[in-house]
Amino acid sequence: MNNNTAVRNIGIGLTVIGFILLMMYAFYEILASDTSLILKLSIAAIILGIALALFSLIKEKKAVKDNEIERKY
């Protein structure tokens, strides 16, 4: 793993961690507020759906290897 890959992976990792923390905070604030139960459940479902989609994409991206043949000219 070269230096650019390491820096890119650290950047992606920090972005994902920040996104997760922001979603958790929003989830907590919505559940702690005095709004209707339907609104709380719908927003919670949206947040959890986004988080699941994000984790699924990350897992898929890590599992798929690039099969491109290196071309020598």
C-alpha positions in Angstrom: 0.0 0.0 0.0 1.5 3.3 -1.0 1.3 6.6 0.7 -1.6 8.0 -1.5 -3.7 4.9 -0.8 -3.1 5.2 2.9 -4.0 8.9 3.0 -7.1 8.3 0.9 -8.2 5.4 3.2 -7.7 7.6 6.2 -9.8 10.4 4.6 -12.6 8.0 3.7 -12.5 6.5 7.2 -12.7 9.9 8.9 -15.6 10.9 6.6 -17.5 7.7 7.3 -16.9 8.1 11.1 -18.1 11.7 11.0 -21.2 10.8 9.0 -22.0 8.0 11.4 -21.6 10.3 14.4 -23.8 12.9 12.8 -26.5 10.4 12.0 -26.4 9.0 15.6 -26.7 12.6 17.0 -29.6 13.3 14.7 -31.3 10.0 15.6 -30.9 10.8 19.4 -32.2 14.4 19.0 -35.3 13.2 17.1 -36.1 10.5 19.6 -35.5 12.9 22.5 -37.7 15.6 21.1 -41.5 16.2 21.7 -42.8 15.3 18.3 -45.3 12.7 17.2 -44.5 9.0 17.2 -45.2 8.6 13.5 -42.7 11.4 12.7 -40.1 9.9 15.0 -40.5 6.4 13.5 -40.4 7.7 9.9 -37.3 9.8 10.4 -35.6 6.9 12.3 -36.4 4.5 9.4 -34.9 7.0 6.9 -31.7 7.4 8.9 -31.3 3.7 9.5 -32.0 3.1 5.8 -29.3 5.5 4.7 -26.8 4.0 7.2 -27.6 0.4 5.9 -27.1 1.5 2.3 -23.8 3.2 3.2 -22.5 0.1 5.0 -23.7 -2.1 2.1 -21.8 0.1 -0.4 -18.7 0.1 1.7 -18.8 -3.7 2.0 -19.4 -4.2 -1.7 -16.6 -1.8 -2.6 -14.1 -3.6 -0.4 -15.2 -7.0 -1.8 -14.9 -6.2 -5.5 -11.4 -6.4 -6.8 -10.4 -4.5 -10.0 -9.7 -7.1 -12.7 -8.2 -4.5 -15.2 -5.1 -5.9 -16.8 -2.1 -3.5 -16.6 -1.2 -2.6 -20.1 2.4 -2.1 -21.1 3.0 0.0 -24.1 
